[in-house]
Amino acid sequence: MDWQIPLLVSAIAFAAFIVFKMARPAISPDGRETAAALKEAKARIDAAKTDHDKAVALADAADACARLGRTNGAVKFYLRALHADPKAKDIVERAATSLAKRPRAIERLMWRHLASAPWTGENREAALAALRALAAAYGRRPKQPRARALQHAIAALESGAARV
């Protein structure tokens, strides 16, 4: 009997935590609006005719996921959006703003985007925006060598010396 009471208390605490984590966004009025926006964005993804329209709908879904606290879902939607329209600088900036409090997510997203498309031509502005987002994420620690390296890459792209 001595071990059953702590086990019961921990099971109740665990169940309350799971309910709080899963249902909290759907309970608040803002969470319901955001969930509705996510559902509407998913419908627009299926109905999109052009790659740009699909990318915008995917970015809207990613924004909604980020507001709901679903960081992995947001990163996946942003990646799909950037694959649909790799030259969309505004989507890169939206992703950086939306995921600003999650530097690991920014790092994962931006490196994948930079690896998937060339940094020249019409993709140049999106690549610069991704590099700036990475530099900002790394730049929180002043002696971070990655931030300095990214600043050098940004300077090279901006000066035009890196055009191939």
Secondary structure, 3 states (H helix, E strand, C coil): CCCHHHHHHHHHHHHHHHHHHHHHHHHCHHHHHHHHHHHHHHHHHHHCCCHHHHHHHHHHHHHHHHHCCCHHHHHHHHHHHHHHCCCCHHHHHHHHHHCCCCHHHHHHHHHHHHHHCCCCHHHHHHHHHHHHHHHHHHCCCCCCHHHHHHHHHHHHHHHCCCCC
